[in-house]
Amino acid sequence: MTTGQMSPFIRIALYMVAGWLYGSGYIGEEVRSLITEDPAVAGAIEAGISMAVASIPVAWWQWARKMGHPT
């Protein structure tokens, strides 16, 4: 699954998390609308999540190399 295919799933998860945080009272209406309606903020969050997911194989490779496993 490429980043382009993952983007809708990240956006749906972003809406769900923002709704849960708003419903729990952790964030206000302004923050919820900023997260879900501002394309720049949503895009930045999506990029951060995609970058974190993409860094997992690199971190795994570095750990395996450090522990002496074949890479």
C-alpha positions in Angstrom: 0.0 0.0 0.0 1.5 3.3 -1.1 1.2 6.6 0.7 -1.4 7.7 -1.9 -3.6 4.8 -1.0 -3.1 5.2 2.7 -4.2 8.8 2.8 -8.0 8.3 2.9 -7.5 5.9 5.9 -5.3 8.4 7.7 -8.0 11.1 7.1 -10.7 8.9 8.4 -8.7 8.0 11.5 -8.0 11.7 12.0 -11.7 12.5 12.0 -12.3 9.7 14.4 -9.6 10.7 16.8 -10.6 14.4 16.7 -14.2 13.4 17.3 -13.3 11.2 20.3 -11.0 13.9 21.8 -13.8 16.5 21.3 -16.4 14.2 22.8 -14.2 13.5 25.8 -13.6 17.1 26.4 -9.9 17.1 25.7 -10.1 19.6 22.9 -12.5 22.4 22.1 -14.7 23.1 19.1 -12.0 25.4 17.6 -9.3 22.8 17.7 -11.6 20.1 16.4 -12.6 22.2 13.4 -9.0 23.3 12.8 -7.9 19.6 12.7 -10.7 18.4 10.5 -11.5 21.4 8.3 -8.1 23.1 7.6 -6.4 21.3 4.7 -3.0 22.5 5.7 -3.2 21.2 9.3 -4.8 17.9 8.1 -2.1 17.5 5.4 0.7 18.2 7.9 -0.7 15.5 10.3 -1.1 13.1 7.4 2.5 13.7 6.4 3.7 13.2 9.9 1.9 9.9 10.2 3.1 8.7 6.8 6.7 9.7 7.8 6.4 7.7 11.0 5.1 4.6 9.2 7.8 4.9 6.6 10.6 5.1 9.3 9.6 1.7 10.8 11.6 -0.4 8.3 14.7 1.9 8.7 14.5 1.7 12.5 14.1 -2.1 12.2 17.1 -2.4 9.9 19.3 -0.2 12.2 18.3 -2.3 15.2 19.0 -5.6 13.4 22.4 -4.3 12.3 23.2 -3.1 15.8 22.3 -6.5 17.3 24.4 -8.3 14.8 21.5 -9.9 12.8 22.0 -10.3 9.0 20.5 -7.4 7.1 
